[in-house]
Every structure is written in structure tokens, then in C-alpha cells.
Amino acid sequence: MDNIPLIAQKGVSPPDTPGRNKSNPHANAGNCRIGMTIDEASEYTGIGRNTLRQLVSWGKIPVLRIGRKSIIRTDLLDSFMEINQGRNLLDCNQVRHVD
């Protein structure tokens, strides 16, 4: 594998790829993305994947379902974070629903 150029190695991007931020995949996305998967939303917000799934099952965060995949609109996610600031997200009674 050492003799293979970086570009040819599976899953490895060249170190000088412009616009690529591995620590935060959404840092360079700007407003072009209107939705995220649960995993992407977890990285974006810092809320755990299981907690996000629980919030979706409680109906606190609306999603678009495509088969087993759930897509959360980024504007709704930002609103959810704002209206629930300081609340315990593990307590269904404390969490406010976002429209």
C-alpha cells in the first residue's frame, strides 16, 4: 500500500484537496445543504445519535424519511437548538417541538 499514490488509496484524500475540512464536514458547506442524516446532524450539533433518534421518535424534530434513512432540515435543526437551549433533551416533557 506504501507504493500506491495517496489518490489511489481507498478512502484517503490528498492532503492538498481544496475546500476539504475533515474535522467538520459542514464547515465549508455554507447554506448549500438543506438537510442532514442523523449521523451528520449529530456531528453538526454535538448531540448524540441515539438522543437525536429519540427526539425524532418523540416527534420533537420532524424528519423526511427515505426508507430507513431520516433527513433533518438544517433550518429546523438550528431552530430546535435555539428554542431548547438550556433544556434537558433527555426529558420529553422539557423539550419543545420545532415546526
C-alpha atoms as one frame of an Amber mdcrd trajectory, in Angstrom:
protein
   0.000   0.000   0.000   3.003   2.309   0.511   3.780   2.271  -3.217   0.276
   3.396  -4.189  -0.195   7.154  -4.578  -2.486   8.765  -1.994  -5.174   9.468
  -4.582  -5.417   5.788  -5.443  -5.687   4.604  -1.829  -9.269   3.822  -0.929
 -10.766   6.347   1.484  -7.716   8.637   1.503  -7.902  12.160   0.140  -4.821
  14.043  -0.943  -3.637  16.441   1.766  -3.898  19.465  -0.522  -7.525  18.960
  -1.572  -9.043  22.472  -1.521 -12.175  23.110   0.495 -11.970  19.855   2.449
 -12.271  20.021   6.242 -12.202  16.534   7.758 -12.817  17.712  11.326 -16.116
  19.381  10.364 -17.584  18.241   7.047 -20.147  21.075   7.150 -17.661  23.903
   7.716 -17.303  24.584   4.001 -20.837  23.628   3.021 -22.299  27.086   3.613
 -26.035  27.179   3.004 -25.992  24.752   0.070 -27.115  21.761   2.187 -30.727
  21.861   3.241 -30.813  18.510   5.034 -28.651  16.124   7.023 -28.796  12.500
   8.073 -28.952  11.650  11.786 -25.194  10.971  11.804 -24.423  14.281  10.081
 -26.788  16.173  12.382 -25.085  14.562  15.367 -21.678  15.830  14.246 -23.126
  19.242  13.371 -24.849  19.789  16.747 -22.824  17.672  19.153 -25.998  15.829
  20.197 -25.554  12.057  20.278 -27.065   9.935  17.517 -29.255   7.963  19.928
 -30.539  11.163  21.536 -31.406  12.584  18.106 -33.215   9.355  17.210 -35.169
   9.589  20.477 -36.114  13.225  19.769 -37.345  12.197  16.317 -39.388   9.303
  17.757 -40.969  11.697  20.296 -41.939  13.968  17.388 -39.815  16.863  18.651
 -37.778  17.079  15.429 -39.620  16.497  12.127 -37.826  14.392   9.515 -38.163
  13.318   5.927 -37.972   9.525   5.747 -36.413   7.789   2.766 -36.630   4.089
   3.522 -34.760   3.687   6.798 -32.881   6.976   6.409 -34.098  10.111   8.189
 -33.249  13.550   6.815 -33.457  16.589   9.104 -33.729  20.049   7.550 -30.848
  22.231   8.705 -33.065  25.269   9.328 -35.295  23.201  11.642 -32.257  21.817
  13.416 -30.917  25.331  14.035 -34.337  26.437  15.327 -34.561  23.365  17.561
 -31.189  24.159  19.111 -32.206  27.764  19.741 -35.608  27.113  21.358 -34.294
  24.259  23.525 -31.156  25.952  24.778 -30.691  25.146  28.472 -33.278  22.329
  28.487 -32.629  18.678  29.289 -33.008  16.928  25.929 -33.380  13.557  27.646
 -36.634  14.665  29.334 -39.518  14.534  26.836 -41.575  16.969  28.935 -38.879
  19.658  28.851 -38.135  19.511  25.121 -40.077  21.915  22.909 -41.226  20.804
  19.480 -39.897  22.675  16.468 -42.133  23.434  13.457
